[in-house]
Amino acid sequence: MTSADIATIEREANSTAIVPAWLWLAIAVYALLLINGSVLLGDSDTYWHIAVGKWILDHGAFPYTDIYSFTRNGEAWI
C-alpha cells in the first residue's frame, strides 16, 4: 500500500465523519419533540386546528361558518 492510497483512505474517512451542523440541529429538535410530544397535543385546540386545516386543504377555501365548534356551531368563522 502506498502513501497515496493511505492518504485517499484517510480523506474518505474524514469526509464521512463530518456531520453538518444542520443535521445536529434537526436531531436535537426531533429528540425534543419525542420527549415532549404529549405536551404538544395536550391542548384541546390542536385537533380543531388540524381538522380545520384539512377542511381548508380539501375545499381550497376558508370556511364561512364554524362547523367544528360545539358552542358556536354555525357562527361566523373568524
Buried (B, 14 or more C-beta within 10 A) or exposed (E): EEEEEEEEEEEEEEEEEEEEEEEEEEEEEEEEEEEEEEEEEEEEEEEEEEEBEEBEEEEEEEEEEBEBEEEEEEEEBE
